[in-house]
Each structure stands twice: as C-alpha cells, then as structure tokens.
C-alpha cells in the first residue's frame, strides 16, 4: 500500500467521522425527550406504597388477576421510584431493541426495531 493510498484512506475515515459527529450535534440540539414530564415522577402517597408492598413482594399469595391489580396500583403510585426506600435507578435509558442505520449520500437513515419505546429501569432493594 502506498503512502498516497494510506493518506487517502485516512482522509476518507476522518471525513466519515466528521459527518457522524455533525449528525450527533444536530440530534443533541433537538429536544431530548418529547415525552418529558413537567412534574417529578416520584411517589406521593408513601402510606399506600407501604400497604401494597407486602403483596407486591410475594406474588404467589394472590391469584394472578388480583396480583396484577395490586401491582398496577403500586406502579401507578410510582412506588417503584422511592429512592429513600432503597430503589435504584439505572444510569441511562435503555433501548428495547436494535437501531439499524445506514450512511448513504452524506446522511444517516435507519429503523428502530425495539418492542416499545426506550425504558428507564428501576431496581428493587
């Protein structure tokens, strides 16, 4: 491989990196999350959370339909976001599937193949 050929490949690689970085900068300037909530998404009724917790922690005590109803109340009350109760939040939002992209004609295009929107994972104590 000649020095001229190596230099041409390096320039092509740098141009590709510059294109990717400029695309990232454009995306970063757009709103981070169109579904962002204006209020804090934390539990407000800690007494309800305390009452529901034993059933949530032991699903075999209840028939499935009753357990699902209790779990639904627990999640709706944001009880799973109680940092003081020992719950931990993941460091980042996670995709639920792959994004497959193609770079052509100076532009990135792609398709997201997640089962649903990205998620924020919470870990119980």
N, CA, C and O atoms as a MOPAC input file, in Angstrom:
PM7 MOZYME 1SCF
protein

 N      0.86200 1    -1.17100 1     0.00000 1
 C      0.00000 1     0.00000 1     0.00000 1
 C      0.91200 1     1.23900 1     0.00000 1
 O      1.83700 1     1.32400 1     0.80800 1
 N      0.66000 1     2.17200 1    -0.87900 1
 C      1.50000 1     3.36000 1    -0.99900 1
 C      1.09200 1     4.39500 1     0.03600 1
 O     -0.00700 1     4.35200 1     0.58800 1
 N      2.00600 1     5.32600 1     0.28400 1
 C      1.72400 1     6.40400 1     1.23800 1
 C      0.54800 1     7.25000 1     0.75500 1
 O     -0.25200 1     7.72700 1     1.56000 1
 N      0.44700 1     7.43300 1    -0.56000 1
 C     -0.65700 1     8.21100 1    -1.11600 1
 C     -1.99200 1     7.50800 1    -0.85200 1
 O     -2.98500 1     8.15900 1    -0.52800 1
 N     -2.01500 1     6.18400 1    -0.99100 1
 C     -3.23200 1     5.39900 1    -0.75100 1
 C     -3.60800 1     5.45300 1     0.73600 1
 O     -4.78200 1     5.59900 1     1.07300 1
 N     -2.61800 1     5.33600 1     1.61800 1
 C     -2.87700 1     5.41300 1     3.06800 1
 C     -3.44800 1     6.77300 1     3.45100 1
 O     -4.37700 1     6.87100 1     4.25200 1
 N     -2.87100 1     7.82100 1     2.86000 1
 C     -3.33400 1     9.18100 1     3.14500 1
 C     -4.77200 1     9.36100 1     2.67200 1
 O     -5.56200 1    10.00900 1     3.36000 1
 N     -5.12600 1     8.81600 1     1.53500 1
 C     -6.49500 1     8.92500 1     1.00700 1
 C     -7.47900 1     8.18600 1     1.91500 1
 O     -8.58100 1     8.67500 1     2.16700 1
 N     -7.08300 1     7.01300 1     2.40500 1
 C     -7.95500 1     6.26400 1     3.31100 1
 C     -8.13700 1     7.01300 1     4.62700 1
 O     -9.23600 1     7.03000 1     5.18200 1
 N     -7.07600 1     7.63100 1     5.12900 1
 C     -7.15600 1     8.39700 1     6.37200 1
 C     -8.09700 1     9.59100 1     6.19800 1
 O     -8.91400 1     9.87200 1     7.07500 1
 N     -7.98500 1    10.28100 1     5.08800 1
 C     -8.85800 1    11.43200 1     4.82300 1
 C    -10.32000 1    10.97600 1     4.73000 1
 O    -11.21100 1    11.64500 1     5.25300 1
 N    -10.56300 1     9.85500 1     4.07400 1
 C    -11.93200 1     9.33100 1     3.96300 1
 C    -12.48000 1     8.96100 1     5.33900 1
 O    -13.64200 1     9.23300 1     5.64100 1
 N    -11.64400 1     8.34100 1     6.17000 1
 C    -12.07800 1     7.96600 1     7.52100 1
 C    -12.38100 1     9.21000 1     8.34900 1
 O    -13.38600 1     9.23800 1     9.05900 1
 N    -11.54900 1    10.22600 1     8.27600 1
 C    -11.77100 1    11.46400 1     9.01500 1
 C    -13.04100 1    12.17600 1     8.53900 1
 O    -13.78400 1    12.72500 1     9.35300 1
 N    -13.28900 1    12.16700 1     7.24300 1
 C    -14.49800 1    12.78700 1     6.71200 1
 C    -15.74400 1    12.05300 1     7.21400 1
 O    -16.74500 1    12.68200 1     7.55500 1
 N    -15.67700 1    10.73600 1     7.25700 1
 C    -16.80200 1     9.95300 1     7.77200 1
 C    -17.05000 1    10.28400 1     9.23700 1
 O    -18.19500 1    10.49100 1     9.63800 1
 N    -15.98300 1    10.33900 1    10.04600 1
 C    -16.12100 1    10.68600 1    11.46100 1
 C    -16.70300 1    12.08000 1    11.63500 1
 O    -17.54800 1    12.29800 1    12.50300 1
 N    -16.25800 1    13.01800 1    10.82000 1
 C    -16.78300 1    14.38400 1    10.91100 1
 C    -18.27400 1    14.40200 1    10.58600 1
 O    -19.03900 1    15.12500 1    11.22500 1
 N    -18.69100 1    13.61600 1     9.60200 1
 C    -20.11200 1    13.54900 1     9.25400 1
 C    -20.94200 1    12.96600 1    10.38000 1
 O    -22.02300 1    13.46700 1    10.69000 1
 N    -20.43600 1    11.90900 1    10.98900 1
 C    -21.14800 1    11.29300 1    12.11100 1
 C    -21.24500 1    12.27200 1    13.27100 1
 O    -22.30700 1    12.41300 1    13.87700 1
 N    -20.15200 1    12.94400 1    13.58100 1
 C    -20.14400 1    13.89000 1    14.70000 1
 C    -21.08700 1    15.06200 1    14.44000 1
 O    -21.74900 1    15.52900 1    15.36700 1
 N    -21.15900 1    15.54200 1    13.21200 1
 C    -22.07400 1    16.65700 1    12.93200 1
 C    -23.52300 1    16.19400 1    13.05800 1
 O    -24.38200 1    16.96000 1    13.49600 1
 N    -23.79900 1    14.95200 1    12.67900 1
 C    -25.15500 1    14.41300 1    12.82400 1
 C    -25.51700 1    14.29700 1    14.30000 1
 O    -26.64500 1    14.60400 1    14.68500 1
 N    -24.58300 1    13.86000 1    15.12300 1
 C    -24.81400 1    13.76500 1    16.56900 1
 C    -25.08200 1    15.15000 1    17.14800 1
 O    -25.95800 1    15.30800 1    17.99800 1
 N    -24.34300 1    16.14200 1    16.69800 1
 C    -24.53200 1    17.50500 1    17.20700 1
 C    -25.92600 1    18.02300 1    16.84900 1
 O    -26.56800 1    18.68300 1    17.66600 1
 N    -26.39300 1    17.73300 1    15.65100 1
 C    -27.73400 1    18.16100 1    15.24600 1
 C    -28.78200 1    17.47900 1    16.11600 1
 O    -29.73800 1    18.11800 1    16.55700 1
 N    -28.60800 1    16.18200 1    16.36400 1
 C    -29.55700 1    15.45800 1    17.19400 1
 C    -29.53000 1    15.96400 1    18.63300 1
 O    -30.57200 1    16.02000 1    19.28700 1
 N    -28.36400 1    16.32800 1    19.12800 1
 C    -28.24600 1    16.82800 1    20.50000 1
 C    -28.94400 1    18.17800 1    20.66500 1
 O    -29.37800 1    18.51800 1    21.76500 1
 N    -29.05500 1    18.94700 1    19.58400 1
 C    -29.70700 1    20.25200 1    19.66600 1
 C    -31.22900 1    20.11700 1    19.71200 1
 O    -31.92500 1    21.05700 1    20.09200 1
 N    -31.74400 1    18.95000 1    19.32500 1
 C    -33.19400 1    18.75500 1    19.35200 1
 C    -33.63300 1    18.38800 1    20.76100 1
 O    -32.79900 1    18.01300 1    21.58600 1
 N    -34.92900 1    18.48900 1    21.05400 1
 C    -35.40800 1    18.15200 1    22.39600 1
 C    -34.97500 1    16.73600 1    22.78300 1
 O    -35.06000 1    15.81100 1    21.97600 1
 N    -34.51800 1    16.58200 1    24.00300 1
 C    -34.01300 1    15.29000 1    24.45200 1
 C    -35.12900 1    14.26200 1    24.52600 1
 O    -34.96100 1    13.12700 1    24.08100 1
 N    -36.24400 1    14.64500 1    25.07400 1
 C    -37.32800 1    13.68300 1    25.24900 1
 C    -38.66400 1    14.38400 1    25.01700 1
 O    -39.07000 1    15.22400 1    25.82000 1
 N    -39.34400 1    14.04800 1    23.92900 1
 C    -40.62300 1    14.70500 1    23.67100 1
 C    -41.69800 1    14.33200 1    24.69200 1
 O    -42.71800 1    15.01400 1    24.79300 1
 N    -41.47600 1    13.25700 1    25.44900 1
 C    -42.44400 1    12.82000 1    26.45400 1
 C    -42.07400 1    13.30700 1    27.86200 1
 O    -42.64600 1    12.83300 1    28.84400 1
 N    -41.13800 1    14.23300 1    27.96900 1
 C    -40.69400 1    14.71300 1    29.27900 1
 C    -41.87400 1    15.28300 1    30.08100 1
 O    -42.71500 1    16.00800 1    29.54900 1
 N    -41.91100 1    14.94200 1    31.34400 1
 C    -42.97400 1    15.38000 1    32.23800 1
 C    -42.54900 1    16.64800 1    32.97000 1
 O    -41.37700 1    16.80300 1    33.31400 1
 N    -43.47900 1    17.54100 1    33.20800 1
 C    -43.14700 1    18.79600 1    33.89200 1
 C    -43.12700 1    18.61800 1    35.41800 1
 O    -42.58700 1    19.46300 1    36.13200 1
 N    -43.70700 1    17.53500 1    35.90800 1
 C    -43.70100 1    17.27200 1    37.35400 1
 C    -42.78700 1    16.09000 1    37.65000 1
 O    -42.58600 1    15.22100 1    36.80200 1
 N    -42.24300 1    16.06500 1    38.84800 1
 C    -41.36800 1    14.95600 1    39.24500 1
 C    -42.17500 1    13.66900 1    39.30100 1
 O    -43.28600 1    13.65200 1    39.83100 1
 N    -41.63500 1    12.62200 1    38.77200 1
 C    -42.31000 1    11.32400 1    38.73000 1
 C    -41.81500 1    10.47100 1    39.89800 1
 O    -41.02700 1     9.54100 1    39.72400 1
 N    -42.29900 1    10.81200 1    41.08300 1
 C    -41.90000 1    10.12100 1    42.31700 1
 C    -43.16400 1     9.78500 1    43.11100 1
 O    -44.22100 1    10.36600 1    42.86900 1
 N    -43.05700 1     8.84200 1    44.06400 1
 C    -44.24000 1     8.50400 1    44.85400 1
 C    -44.68600 1     9.68300 1    45.71500 1
 O    -43.86200 1    10.38100 1    46.30600 1
 N    -45.98900 1     9.89300 1    45.77500 1
 C    -46.52800 1    10.97000 1    46.60300 1
 C    -47.31700 1    10.41900 1    47.78800 1
 O    -47.52300 1    11.12400 1    48.77600 1
 N    -47.76100 1     9.16300 1    47.69600 1
 C    -48.52400 1     8.55100 1    48.77800 1
 C    -47.71700 1     7.36600 1    49.32700 1
 O    -47.96300 1     6.21400 1    48.96900 1
 N    -46.75600 1     7.67000 1    50.19800 1
 C    -45.88500 1     6.62700 1    50.73000 1
 C    -46.63800 1     5.63400 1    51.61100 1
 O    -46.22300 1     4.48100 1    51.73000 1
 N    -47.73600 1     6.06400 1    52.22900 1
 C    -48.54100 1     5.14100 1    53.04000 1
 C    -49.16800 1     4.06300 1    52.15100 1
 O    -49.18100 1     2.88700 1    52.51500 1
 N    -49.68600 1     4.46000 1    50.99200 1
 C    -50.24100 1     3.48800 1    50.05200 1
 C    -49.14500 1     2.51600 1    49.59900 1
 O    -49.36800 1     1.30800 1    49.52000 1
 N    -47.98300 1     3.05100 1    49.30700 1
 C    -46.85600 1     2.20400 1    48.88700 1
 C    -46.52100 1     1.18300 1    49.97200 1
 O    -46.28300 1     0.01200 1    49.67700 1
 N    -46.50400 1     1.62500 1    51.21400 1
 C    -46.19700 1     0.73500 1    52.33100 1
 C    -47.24100 1    -0.37200 1    52.44900 1
 O    -46.90200 1    -1.52000 1    52.73900 1
 N    -48.50500 1    -0.03200 1    52.22700 1
 C    -49.58900 1    -1.02200 1    52.31300 1
 C    -49.52200 1    -2.05200 1    51.18200 1
 O    -49.80100 1    -3.23200 1    51.39900 1
 N    -49.16000 1    -1.61400 1    49.99700 1
 C    -49.12800 1    -2.50000 1    48.83200 1
 C    -47.87300 1    -3.37300 1    48.77400 1
 O    -47.88800 1    -4.43500 1    48.15200 1
 N    -46.80300 1    -2.93800 1    49.40800 1
 C    -45.51200 1    -3.61000 1    49.28700 1
 C    -45.54400 1    -5.09900 1    49.63300 1
 O    -44.99300 1    -5.88100 1    48.85900 1
 N    -46.15100 1    -5.55500 1    50.74500 1
 C    -46.12000 1    -6.98900 1    51.05300 1
 C    -46.72500 1    -7.85800 1    49.93300 1
 O    -46.19800 1    -8.92800 1    49.63200 1
 N    -47.81000 1    -7.40900 1    49.32900 1
 C    -48.42600 1    -8.18000 1    48.24400 1
 C    -47.55400 1    -8.16100 1    46.99500 1
 O    -47.45000 1    -9.16600 1    46.29300 1
 N    -46.92500 1    -7.01500 1    46.71600 1
 C    -46.06200 1    -6.90500 1    45.54000 1
 C    -44.84300 1    -7.80900 1    45.69200 1
 O    -44.38900 1    -8.41000 1    44.71900 1
 N    -44.31600 1    -7.90600 1    46.90000 1
 C    -43.11800 1    -8.71600 1    47.13400 1
 C    -43.39500 1   -10.21800 1    47.16200 1
 O    -42.46000 1   -11.01500 1    47.08200 1
 N    -44.64800 1   -10.61000 1    47.27200 1
 C    -44.97500 1   -12.03200 1    47.35600 1
 C    -46.12900 1   -12.36000 1    46.40700 1
 O    -47.26500 1   -12.52000 1    46.85300 1
 N    -45.85400 1   -12.46200 1    45.10800 1
 C    -46.91700 1   -12.63400 1    44.12300 1
 C    -47.71200 1   -13.93100 1    44.27000 1
 O    -48.85900 1   -13.99400 1    43.82900 1
 N    -47.13100 1   -14.96200 1    44.87700 1
 C    -47.84100 1   -16.24000 1    44.96400 1
 C    -48.96600 1   -16.23200 1    46.00900 1
 O    -49.74800 1   -17.18000 1    46.07700 1
 N    -49.05200 1   -15.18900 1    46.80800 1
 C    -50.12600 1   -15.09600 1    47.81100 1
 C    -51.48800 1   -14.82200 1    47.20000 1
 O    -52.51700 1   -15.14400 1    47.79300 1
 N    -51.49600 1   -14.23400 1    46.02700 1
 C    -52.75800 1   -13.81100 1    45.40400 1
 C    -52.95500 1   -14.51600 1    44.07500 1
 O    -51.98300 1   -14.90900 1    43.42900 1
 N    -54.21800 1   -14.68200 1    43.65700 1
 C    -54.46900 1   -15.14000 1    42.28200 1
 C    -53.89600 1   -14.09500 1    41.30700 1
 O    -53.78400 1   -12.91500 1    41.63800 1
 N    -53.54400 1   -14.54800 1    40.12100 1
 C    -52.87200 1   -13.68300 1    39.15600 1
 C    -53.62000 1   -12.38100 1    38.89700 1
 O    -53.00400 1   -11.31500 1    38.87700 1
 N    -54.93000 1   -12.44400 1    38.70000 1
 C    -55.68000 1   -11.22400 1    38.38500 1
 C    -55.63900 1   -10.22800 1    39.55000 1
 O    -55.58100 1    -9.02000 1    39.32100 1
 N    -55.66800 1   -10.71200 1    40.78400 1
 C    -55.59400 1    -9.81900 1    41.94700 1
 C    -54.18900 1    -9.24100 1    42.09500 1
 O    -54.01900 1    -8.06100 1    42.40400 1
 N    -53.18400 1   -10.09200 1    41.86800 1
 C    -51.80300 1    -9.60500 1    41.94300 1
 C    -51.55300 1    -8.51600 1    40.90100 1
 O    -50.93800 1    -7.49400 1    41.20700 1
 N    -52.01900 1    -8.72600 1    39.69200 1
 C    -51.83600 1    -7.72200 1    38.63900 1
 C    -52.50200 1    -6.40700 1    39.01500 1
 O    -51.96000 1    -5.34100 1    38.72200 1
 N    -53.65600 1    -6.45700 1    39.65100 1
 C    -54.34700 1    -5.23600 1    40.07800 1
 C    -53.53400 1    -4.50400 1    41.14700 1
 O    -53.38900 1    -3.28300 1    41.08800 1
 N    -53.00300 1    -5.24500 1    42.12200 1
 C    -52.18500 1    -4.63300 1    43.17800 1
 C    -50.90300 1    -4.05900 1    42.58300 1
 O    -50.51200 1    -2.93700 1    42.90400 1
 N    -50.25600 1    -4.82600 1    41.72300 1
 C    -49.03200 1    -4.35100 1    41.08000 1
 C    -49.30700 1    -3.09900 1    40.25300 1
 O    -48.49300 1    -2.17600 1    40.24300 1
 N    -50.44700 1    -3.05600 1    39.56000 1
 C    -50.81800 1    -1.86700 1    38.78900 1
 C    -50.95300 1    -0.64200 1    39.67000 1
 O    -50.48300 1     0.43700 1    39.30900 1
 N    -51.58900 1    -0.79500 1    40.82000 1
 C    -51.71500 1     0.32800 1    41.77300 1
 C    -50.34100 1     0.77100 1    42.26200 1
 O    -50.06800 1     1.96600 1    42.37600 1
 N    -49.48400 1    -0.19700 1    42.54700 1
 C    -48.12700 1     0.09200 1    43.03600 1
 C    -47.34600 1     0.90700 1    42.00200 1
 O    -46.69100 1     1.89200 1    42.34100 1
 N    -47.42300 1     0.49000 1    40.76100 1
 C    -46.69900 1     1.20200 1    39.70200 1
 C    -47.32900 1     2.56000 1    39.39700 1
 O    -46.61000 1     3.53500 1    39.18100 1
 N    -48.65500 1     2.63700 1    39.37700 1
 C    -49.33800 1     3.90900 1    39.12000 1
 C    -49.01200 1     4.94400 1    40.18800 1
 O    -48.93900 1     6.13600 1    39.89300 1
 N    -48.81400 1     4.49800 1    41.43200 1
 C    -48.48100 1     5.40500 1    42.53300 1
 C    -46.98800 1     5.74200 1    42.55300 1
 O    -46.51700 1     6.44000 1    43.45000 1
 N    -46.25000 1     5.24200 1    41.56000 1
 C    -44.80600 1     5.48200 1    41.43800 1
 C    -44.01900 1     4.93300 1    42.62800 1
 O    -42.92700 1     5.41900 1    42.92300 1
 N    -44.55600 1     3.93600 1    43.30400 1
 C    -43.88000 1     3.36300 1    44.47900 1
 C    -42.51300 1     2.78200 1    44.12400 1
 O    -41.62600 1     2.72100 1    44.97500 1
 N    -42.33900 1     2.35800 1    42.88300 1
 C    -41.06900 1     1.77700 1    42.44400 1
 C    -39.98800 1     2.84200 1    42.22500 1
 O    -38.87000 1     2.51000 1    41.83300 1
 N    -40.30300 1     4.09000 1    42.46700 1
 C    -39.32500 1     5.16700 1    42.31400 1
 C    -38.97200 1     5.80100 1    43.64700 1
 O    -38.63300 1     6.98200 1    43.71000 1
 N    -39.05100 1     5.02400 1    44.69800 1
 C    -38.78800 1     5.51100 1    46.05000 1
 C    -37.30600 1     5.31800 1    46.38600 1
 O    -36.91000 1     4.26600 1    46.88700 1
 N    -36.50400 1     6.32500 1    46.11100 1
 C    -35.07200 1     6.24000 1    46.37600 1
 C    -34.78700 1     6.03500 1    47.85800 1
 O    -33.86400 1     5.30400 1    48.21600 1
 N    -35.57800 1     6.67700 1    48.72900 1
 C    -35.38200 1     6.50700 1    50.17000 1
 C    -35.74900 1     5.09200 1    50.62200 1
 O    -35.28400 1     4.63300 1    51.66500 1
 N    -36.57800 1     4.40300 1    49.84300 1
 C    -36.97100 1     3.03200 1    50.16200 1
 C    -35.99500 1     1.99300 1    49.62700 1
 O    -36.24200 1     0.79200 1    49.73600 1
 N    -34.89400 1     2.44700 1    49.05500 1
 C    -33.86200 1     1.52900 1    48.58900 1
 C    -33.88400 1     1.23100 1    47.09800 1
 O    -33.01300 1     0.51300 1    46.60700 1
 N    -34.84800 1     1.75800 1    46.37300 1
 C    -34.89000 1     1.53800 1    44.93100 1
 C    -33.75300 1     2.29800 1    44.26600 1
 O    -33.42000 1     3.40800 1    44.68300 1
 N    -33.15700 1     1.71300 1    43.23900 1
 C    -32.06400 1     2.33100 1    42.48400 1
 C    -32.49600 1     2.50000 1    41.03600 1
 O    -33.17900 1     1.64700 1    40.47100 1
 N    -32.09200 1     3.60100 1    40.45800 1
 C    -32.42000 1     3.87000 1    39.05500 1
 C    -31.18700 1     3.57900 1    38.19900 1
 O    -30.05500 1     3.83600 1    38.60900 1
 N    -31.42700 1     3.04500 1    37.01500 1
 C    -30.34200 1     2.74800 1    36.09100 1
 C    -29.65000 1     4.04300 1    35.67600 1
 O    -30.23200 1     5.12200 1    35.78100 1
 N    -28.43600 1     3.93800 1    35.21400 1
 C    -27.65400 1     5.11900 1    34.85000 1
 C    -28.14200 1     5.78100 1    33.56700 1
 O    -27.87800 1     6.96000 1    33.33200 1
 N    -28.85200 1     5.02200 1    32.73800 1
 C    -29.27700 1     5.59400 1    31.45700 1
 C    -30.56000 1     4.93600 1    30.97600 1
 O    -30.96400 1     3.88500 1    31.47300 1
 N    -31.17800 1     5.56300 1    30.01800 1
 C    -32.35200 1     4.99300 1    29.36000 1
 C    -31.85600 1     3.87800 1    28.44300 1
 O    -30.82100 1     4.01400 1    27.79100 1
 N    -32.59500 1     2.78600 1    28.40000 1
 C    -32.17200 1     1.63300 1    27.59900 1
 C    -33.15800 1     1.38200 1    26.45300 1
 O    -34.37400 1     1.47700 1    26.61400 1
 N    -32.58400 1     1.05800 1    25.29600 1
 C    -33.40600 1     0.66800 1    24.15800 1
 C    -33.98500 1    -0.71500 1    24.40900 1
 O    -33.41900 1    -1.50000 1    25.17000 1
 N    -35.09800 1    -1.01100 1    23.77900 1
 C    -35.71100 1    -2.33000 1    23.91400 1
 C    -35.48500 1    -3.16500 1    22.65900 1
 O    -36.12800 1    -4.19700 1    22.46600 1
 N    -34.58300 1    -2.72000 1    21.82500 1
 C    -34.24300 1    -3.45700 1    20.61100 1
 C    -33.20800 1    -2.67800 1    19.81900 1
 O    -32.81100 1    -1.58700 1    20.22900 1
 N    -32.76700 1    -3.21300 1    18.69900 1
 C    -31.70000 1    -2.56800 1    17.92500 1
 C    -32.20100 1    -1.42900 1    17.03900 1
 O    -33.36700 1    -1.38200 1    16.64700 1
 N    -31.29100 1    -0.52800 1    16.74300 1
 C    -31.49600 1     0.50200 1    15.72700 1
 C    -30.48900 1     0.18100 1    14.64000 1
 O    -29.28700 1     0.13100 1    14.90200 1
 N    -30.96100 1    -0.03300 1    13.43700 1
 C    -30.07700 1    -0.39500 1    12.33600 1
 C    -30.01500 1     0.78800 1    11.39300 1
 O    -31.01400 1     1.19400 1    10.80000 1
 N    -28.80500 1     1.33200 1    11.27000 1
 C    -28.63000 1     2.52700 1    10.47200 1
 C    -27.78600 1     2.29700 1     9.23700 1
 O    -26.99800 1     1.35500 1     9.16000 1
 N    -27.97100 1     3.18600 1     8.27000 1
 C    -27.21700 1     3.15300 1     7.02800 1
 C    -26.76000 1     4.57100 1     6.71400 1
 O    -27.53800 1     5.52100 1     6.80200 1
 N    -25.50700 1     4.69800 1     6.35200 1
 C    -24.97100 1     6.00400 1     5.95400 1
 C    -24.84900 1     6.00900 1     4.43800 1
 O    -24.06100 1     5.25200 1     3.87100 1
 N    -25.62400 1     6.85700 1     3.78500 1
 C    -25.58600 1     6.93900 1     2.32900 1
 C    -25.83800 1     8.37200 1     1.89500 1
 O    -26.67800 1     9.06900 1     2.46500 1
 N    -25.12200 1     8.79100 1     0.91000 1
 C    -25.28100 1    10.13300 1     0.32800 1
 C    -25.14400 1    11.21700 1     1.39700 1
 O    -25.86600 1    12.21400 1     1.37000 1
 N    -24.21900 1    11.02200 1     2.33300 1
 C    -23.94700 1    12.03100 1     3.36000 1
 C    -24.99400 1    12.12200 1     4.45800 1
 O    -25.03500 1    13.11300 1     5.18800 1
 N    -25.84000 1    11.11000 1     4.58700 1
 C    -26.91700 1    11.18500 1     5.56500 1
 C    -27.14800 1     9.81900 1     6.21800 1
 O    -27.08600 1     8.78100 1     5.55900 1
 N    -27.41700 1     9.84300 1     7.53400 1
 C    -27.76600 1     8.62300 1     8.24900 1
 C    -29.27100 1     8.41300 1     8.18900 1
 O    -30.04500 1     9.33400 1     8.44900 1
 N    -29.67300 1     7.22000 1     7.85200 1
 C    -31.07400 1     6.81500 1     7.92500 1
 C    -31.11500 1     5.48000 1     8.65000 1
 O    -30.12300 1     4.75200 1     8.67300 1
 N    -32.24500 1     5.16100 1     9.23400 1
 C    -32.30600 1     3.88400 1     9.92700 1
 C    -33.69500 1     3.56000 1    10.40800 1
 O    -34.64600 1     4.31700 1    10.21000 1
 N    -33.78500 1     2.42200 1    11.04300 1
 C    -35.04900 1     1.91500 1    11.54500 1
 C    -34.82200 1     1.37300 1    12.95100 1
 O    -33.85200 1     0.65800 1    13.20400 1
 N    -35.72300 1     1.72000 1    13.85600 1
 C    -35.66900 1     1.21500 1    15.22700 1
 C    -36.52200 1    -0.04200 1    15.32100 1
 O    -37.67400 1    -0.04300 1    14.88700 1
 N    -35.97100 1    -1.10500 1    15.87900 1
 C    -36.66300 1    -2.38300 1    15.96900 1
 C    -36.94700 1    -2.79400 1    17.41300 1
 O    -36.97600 1    -3.98600 1    17.72100 1
 N    -37.15300 1    -1.83200 1    18.28700 1
 C    -37.49000 1    -2.14800 1    19.67100 1
 C    -38.93600 1    -2.58700 1    19.79900 1
 O    -39.77900 1    -2.24800 1    18.96800 1
 N    -39.21300 1    -3.34700 1    20.85300 1
 C    -40.58800 1    -3.79400 1    21.07000 1
 C    -41.48000 1    -2.64300 1    21.49700 1
 O    -42.68600 1    -2.67500 1    21.25300 1
 N    -40.91100 1    -1.62900 1    22.13100 1
 C    -41.63600 1    -0.41600 1    22.50700 1
 C    -40.61600 1     0.68000 1    22.72600 1
 O    -39.42500 1     0.47500 1    22.49200 1
 N    -41.05800 1     1.82200 1    23.16600 1
 C    -40.16600 1     2.96300 1    23.37400 1
 C    -39.06100 1     2.60300 1    24.37300 1
 O    -39.23900 1     1.68600 1    25.17400 1
 N    -37.94100 1     3.29600 1    24.34000 1
 C    -36.89300 1     3.05500 1    25.32200 1
 C    -37.42200 1     3.18400 1    26.75500 1
 O    -38.42000 1     3.86300 1    27.00000 1
 N    -36.74600 1     2.52900 1    27.68500 1
 C    -37.23000 1     2.45400 1    29.06600 1
 C    -36.15400 1     2.87900 1    30.05700 1
 O    -34.95700 1     2.81200 1    29.77700 1
 N    -36.61300 1     3.31400 1    31.21000 1
 C    -35.73600 1     3.60300 1    32.34300 1
 C    -35.96100 1     2.49400 1    33.35100 1
 O    -37.08300 1     2.30700 1    33.82100 1
 N    -34.92600 1     1.76400 1    33.68800 1
 C    -35.05300 1     0.60200 1    34.56400 1
 C    -34.82400 1     1.01000 1    36.02500 1
 O    -33.89400 1     1.75100 1    36.34300 1
 N    -35.69200 1     0.50800 1    36.89300 1
 C    -35.56600 1     0.70600 1    38.34600 1
 C    -35.31800 1    -0.65300 1    38.98300 1
 O    -35.92500 1    -1.64800 1    38.58700 1
 N    -34.42100 1    -0.69700 1    39.97700 1
 C    -34.05400 1    -1.93300 1    40.64800 1
 C    -34.55700 1    -1.91000 1    42.07800 1
 O    -34.33500 1    -0.94100 1    42.80400 1
 N    -35.23900 1    -2.98200 1    42.48700 1
 C    -35.77500 1    -3.04900 1    43.83700 1
 C    -34.66600 1    -3.38300 1    44.83700 1
 O    -33.64100 1    -3.96100 1    44.47600 1
 N    -34.89000 1    -3.01200 1    46.09600 1
 C    -33.88100 1    -3.33600 1    47.10400 1
 C    -33.75700 1    -4.84000 1    47.26100 1
 O    -32.95600 1    -5.31300 1    48.06800 1

